[in-house]
Amino acid sequence: MKYRTFANKEQLSAIGLGCMSMSHAYGVPDDPESIETLHLALDLGINFWDTADVYGNGKNEELISNVLSTNRDKIFIATKFGFRATPDGKLSTFDGSPAYIKQAVEASLKRLKIETIDLYYAHRIDPNVPVEEMVGAMAELVKEGKVRYLGLSEASANSIRRANAVHPISALQSEYSLLTRDVEAEILPVCKELGITFVPFSPLARGLMTNTLNLSELADTDFRKTLPRYQEQNQDNNQKLAEGFAEIAAQKGCSAAQLALGWVLAQGDHVIPIPGTKKRSKLKDNAGSVDITLTANDLQQIEALLAEYPNTGSRYNESNLKFVDKN
């Protein structure tokens, strides 16, 4: 494994492990396989793990605790707060109030079975709570020793600057992949300027760029079924795009997933993607992406392919987009 510097202090694996799919949103949980995947992550040197209190309504944090608590010094754990969910797991509201932050951190610490969270994110920006007030409350957790570093997710450049003025923001997590590149205009440059690590989630476009995802066979319970990009109107475009991308990867002698992650890694040393999986085979494949080197010709081929299949569809539906900070 190769490593990148986080907050000028920590050496984190160049790719992390997104743990959401182990308990939430995609398919049926397989706890024994997920536990084996977590152990393999340790063996591969993947020390940056990402979860959230809303994943499986706390079940993901509890699952991870089975490996985390006995390997605490080997893992840099990130979790998030803010989303409130209905009992069936659907997101209902976002709460970034200081009072709720105090409750949320205690609940996460208990589920994770640890004393300190390495990286604590606000899962979104609360439009009803000034970002300075929210980050001020998060900063108190650092003083109390319950949290080491602070992060934001899906925040605008303006919110990042306002937050960073209250307390150093060490990480910004947003969706970023070959198919979702909104962050290139402002977010990536702001993160580089302020010394913030950028953490792309869904760097494989929720599996689409692996060329192993059959859009017509997604289960009705699969979160992707609700998103325009994975629905029938974009299916033909996206399947052909994935197939063409896999051909480029084959020419390089790597998997499509490795090429897609290699592209994300090439966007800057301050970028650490967190592809998610609950399967050992996919984790091992993803880990190989750190050895991918892209030539100018590779990049030209990729851009030409993307231009050939532009109708990829939106990454979110309206109900998801309302939680994305645009201020």
C-alpha positions in Angstrom: 0.0 0.0 0.0 1.1 3.6 -0.6 0.3 6.4 1.8 -0.6 10.0 1.7 -0.2 12.7 4.4 -3.3 13.8 6.2 -3.4 17.1 8.3 0.4 17.3 8.0 0.7 14.5 10.5 -1.0 11.2 9.7 0.0 8.7 7.1 -3.2 7.3 5.6 -3.5 4.6 2.9 -3.8 6.2 -0.5 -7.2 4.6 -0.8 -9.5 4.2 2.2 -12.4 1.8 2.8 -16.0 3.0 2.6 -18.1 0.8 4.9 -21.6 2.0 4.1 -22.5 -0.9 1.7 -21.8 -3.4 4.5 -24.9 -2.4 6.3 -26.8 0.1 4.2 -28.3 1.0 0.8 -26.8 -1.7 -1.5 -28.2 -5.2 -1.5 -28.3 -7.6 1.5 -25.8 -7.3 4.4 -23.4 -10.2 4.8 -21.8 -9.6 8.2 -19.4 -12.5 8.1 -18.0 -11.5 4.7 -17.8 -7.9 5.8 -15.8 -8.8 8.9 -13.4 -10.8 6.7 -13.1 -7.8 4.4 -12.2 -5.5 7.4 -9.5 -8.0 8.4 -8.2 -8.1 4.9 -8.1 -4.3 4.8 -5.7 -4.4 7.8 -3.5 -7.1 6.0 -3.4 -4.8 2.9 -2.4 -1.8 4.9 -5.7 0.1 4.3 -5.9 2.0 7.5 -8.5 4.7 6.7 -12.0 3.5 7.3 -15.2 5.5 6.8 -18.6 5.0 8.3 -21.5 7.1 9.6 -24.1 6.9 12.4 -26.9 6.7 9.9 -25.6 3.7 8.0 -28.0 0.9 9.0 -29.2 3.2 11.8 -26.0 2.6 13.8 -25.5 -1.0 12.7 -22.5 -0.2 10.6 -20.6 1.4 13.4 -21.5 -1.7 15.6 -20.2 -4.0 12.9 -16.9 -2.2 12.5 -16.4 -2.2 16.3 -15.8 -6.0 16.1 -12.5 -5.3 14.4 -11.8 -1.7 15.3 -11.8 -2.1 19.1 -9.1 -4.8 19.1 -7.0 -3.1 16.4 -7.4 0.5 17.5 -3.8 1.6 16.9 -3.9 0.3 13.3 -7.0 2.1 12.1 -7.8 5.8 11.5 -11.6 5.8 11.8 -13.9 8.4 10.4 -17.6 8.7 11.1 -20.3 11.3 10.5 -23.3 12.8 12.3 -26.4 14.8 11.4 -28.9 12.8 9.4 -31.9 11.6 11.3 -33.6 8.6 9.8 -36.9 6.9 10.1 -37.0 3.4 11.7 -36.9 1.8 8.2 -33.6 3.7 7.5 -34.9 6.5 5.2 -33.3 9.9 5.7 -35.8 12.4 7.0 -34.1 15.5 8.3 -30.6 16.9 9.0 -29.7 18.2 12.4 -26.5 20.2 12.9 -27.4 21.8 16.2 -24.9 21.8 19.1 -27.3 19.9 21.3 -27.7 17.1 18.8 -23.9 16.9 18.1 -23.3 16.2 21.8 -25.8 13.3 21.7 -24.6 12.0 18.3 -20.9 11.8 19.3 -21.6 9.9 22.5 -23.8 7.4 20.6 -21.1 6.8 18.0 -18.3 6.3 20.6 -20.5 3.8 22.3 -21.3 1.8 19.1 -17.7 1.9 17.9 -16.4 0.9 21.4 -13.6 3.5 21.4 -12.8 6.6 23.4 -11.8 9.0 20.6 -13.0 9.3 16.9 -10.1 10.2 14.6 -12.1 12.2 12.1 -15.6 13.4 12.8 -17.6 14.8 9.9 -20.8 16.9 9.7 -22.6 14.7 7.1 -24.1 17.8 5.5 -24.5 21.5 6.2 -27.6 22.4 8.1 -29.4 25.4 6.4 -31.0 26.2 9.8 -27.8 26.3 11.8 -25.0 28.8 11.0 -21.9 26.7 10.0 -19.8 28.7 12.5 -22.2 27.5 15.3 -22.1 23.9 14.2 -18.2 23.8 13.8 -17.8 25.6 17.1 -19.7 22.8 18.8 -17.6 20.2 16.9 -14.4 22.0 18.1 -15.5 21.5 21.7 -15.4 17.8 21.1 -11.7 18.2 20.1 -11.0 20.0 23.3 -12.8 17.3 25.3 -10.6 14.6 23.6 -13.6 12.8 22.0 -12.6 13.8 18.4 -9.1 14.4 16.9 -9.9 16.1 13.5 -12.9 17.7 12.0 -14.5 17.3 8.5 -17.4 18.4 6.4 -19.3 16.6 3.6 -20.9 18.0 0.5 -20.2 21.5 1.6 -19.8 24.6 -0.7 -16.5 26.5 -1.0 -18.1 29.3 1.0 -19.1 27.0 3.9 -15.7 25.4 3.9 -14.0 28.8 4.3 -16.4 29.9 7.0 -16.0 26.6 8.9 -12.2 26.7 8.6 -12.1 30.2 10.1 -13.6 28.7 13.3 -11.5 25.6 13.6 -9.2 23.9 11.1 -11.1 21.6 8.8 -8.9 18.6 7.9 -11.1 16.8 5.4 -13.9 17.5 2.9 -15.8 14.5 1.6 -18.0 14.8 -1.5 -18.9 12.6 -4.4 -16.2 12.6 -7.1 -15.6 10.2 -10.0 -15.2 10.2 -13.7 -19.0 10.8 -14.0 -19.3 13.4 -11.2 -16.9 16.2 -11.5 -18.7 19.2 -10.0 -16.0 19.7 -7.4 -13.3 20.5 -9.9 -14.4 24.1 -10.4 -14.1 25.3 -6.8 -13.9 22.6 -4.1 -10.7 20.9 -5.1 -8.8 24.2 -5.5 -10.1 25.5 -2.1 -9.1 22.2 -0.4 -5.6 22.4 -1.8 -5.3 26.1 -0.8 -6.4 25.5 2.8 -4.4 22.2 3.2 -7.6 20.1 3.5 -7.6 16.5 2.4 -10.3 15.8 -0.2 -12.1 12.5 0.3 -14.1 11.3 -2.7 -17.0 9.0 -2.0 -18.5 6.9 -4.7 -15.2 7.2 -6.8 -16.4 4.2 -8.9 -19.8 6.0 -9.6 -21.5 3.5 -7.3 -20.1 0.6 -9.2 -21.0 1.8 -12.6 -17.4 2.3 -13.8 -16.4 -1.2 -12.8 -18.4 -2.7 -15.7 -19.7 -5.3 -13.4 -23.0 -3.6 -12.6 -26.0 -4.7 -14.5 -28.4 -1.8 -14.3 -31.4 -3.9 -15.3 -30.9 -6.3 -12.5 -30.7 -3.9 -9.5 -32.9 -5.0 -6.7 -35.9 -2.8 -5.8 -34.3 -2.3 -2.4 -31.1 -1.0 -3.9 -30.6 2.8 -3.3 -29.3 3.2 -6.8 -32.8 2.4 -8.1 -33.9 5.9 -6.9 -31.2 7.8 -8.7 -31.5 9.0 -12.3 -28.1 7.7 -13.4 -29.1 4.1 -12.7 -32.6 4.2 -14.2 -33.8 3.0 -17.6 -33.6 6.4 -19.4 -29.7 6.4 -19.0 -29.2 2.6 -19.0 -28.0 2.2 -22.6 -25.7 5.2 -22.5 -24.1 4.1 -19.2 -23.7 0.4 -20.1 -21.9 1.3 -23.3 -19.7 3.8 -21.4 -18.8 1.2 -18.8 -18.0 -1.4 -21.5 -15.8 1.1 -23.4 -14.0 2.1 -20.2 -13.3 -1.6 -19.4 -11.7 -1.9 -22.9 -9.3 0.9 -22.1 -8.5 -0.7 -18.8 -7.8 -4.1 -20.5 -5.3 -2.4 -22.8 -3.5 -1.2 -19.7 -3.6 -4.6 -18.1 -5.7 -3.6 -15.2 -9.4 -3.8 -14.1 -11.9 -1.1 -14.8 -12.1 -0.4 -11.1 -8.4 0.1 -10.8 -8.3 2.5 -13.8 -11.2 4.5 -12.4 -9.6 4.8 -9.0 -6.2 5.5 -10.6 -7.8 8.5 -12.4 -9.2 9.8 -9.1 -5.8 9.4 -7.3 -4.1 11.3 -10.1 -6.1 14.4 -9.4 -3.8 15.4 -6.5 -1.8 14.2 -3.6 -4.4 15.7 -1.3 -7.0 13.3 -2.6 -7.8 10.0 -0.8 -10.8 8.2 -2.3 -12.9 5.7 -0.2 -14.3 3.1 -2.5 -16.9 1.0 -0.7 -17.2 -2.7 -0.7 -18.2 -5.6 1.6 -16.4 -8.2 -0.5 -12.7 -9.3 -0.1 -12.2 -9.8 -3.8 -13.3 -6.3 -4.7 -11.2 -4.8 -1.8 -8.1 -6.5 -3.1 -8.8 -5.3 -6.6 -9.3 -1.8 -5.4 -6.1 -1.8 -3.5 -4.2 -2.4 -6.7 -5.2 1.0 -8.0 -2.4 2.7 -6.1 0.1 1.2 -8.6 -1.7 2.6 -11.7 0.1 5.3 -13.6 -1.9 7.2 -16.3 -0.2 8.6 -19.4 -1.3 11.6 -21.4 -2.6 9.2 -24.0 -4.7 7.3 -21.4 -6.2 10.5 -20.2 -7.1 11.5 -23.8 -8.7 8.2 -24.4 -10.8 8.5 -21.3 -12.0 12.0 -22.0 -12.9 11.0 -25.6 -14.9 8.1 -24.3 -16.8 10.3 -21.8 -17.5 12.8 -24.6 -19.0 9.9 -26.7 -21.5 9.0 -24.0 -22.5 12.2 -22.3 -26.0 11.3 -21.2 -25.1 9.8 -17.9 -27.9 11.3 -15.8 -27.9 13.1 -12.5 -26.1 11.6 -9.5 -29.0 12.4 -7.2 -32.8 12.8 -7.3 -34.4 16.0 -6.0 -34.9 14.6 -2.4 -31.2 13.9 -2.2 -30.1 17.1 -3.8 -31.9 19.2 -1.2 -29.3 18.1 1.4 -26.4 19.3 -0.8 -25.0 22.7 0.3 -25.1 25.3 -2.4 -24.6 28.5 -0.3 
